[in-house]
């Protein structure tokens, strides 16, 4: 394995920041947790994991192919990823007061329905798409990753959000109160948005 502890730690930190930004996964967990408890919420978290593994794979292999064609692509990707992070952070801060809206389709009963809902949420989540496709390559030397490296990246990409989602599902009543508080959502958006901007700046400078 060629990945360093520093690279892995920084990537896990970025995943944690992304996870802590309120979004559709939070809403989906609350919708299912309120309607069916933890039994209804955990399959959704499992569906999200599948998407969180698919996106890194697409990013790694897609970027590797482009690097073979364009020698300077990684440098372009570095600054592009930094811009994406700063843009996501600014957007999060600007929409800090925007309420989260639940989708009734996400609360359909059944374990399979929960799994599909989780997969649907993460595959269509613009935050996840931008992060994995535009930002992930800045944490690792994608052109030189080995099989074990890819396995570790995918494992971490699934583990961090899954752990958070399961903890959220176990504390669903507190989460529901949190999401119903405009001030709490605003404060979380401001903190996570600022963190995204900071990470973007660090990537561009270093």
Protein Blocks (a to p, Z undefined) as FASTA:
>chain_A
ZZdfklmmmmmmmmmmmmmpgcfklmmmmmmmmmnojmlmmmmmmmmmmmmmmmmmmmmm
mmmmmmmmmmmlmmmmmmmmmmmmmmmmmmmmmmmmpccdddfklmpgcjklmmmmmmmm
mmmmmklmmmmmmmmmmmpcfklccfklmmmmmmmmmmmmmmmmmmmmmmmmmmmmmmmp
mklmmmmmmmmmmmmmmmmmmmmmZZ
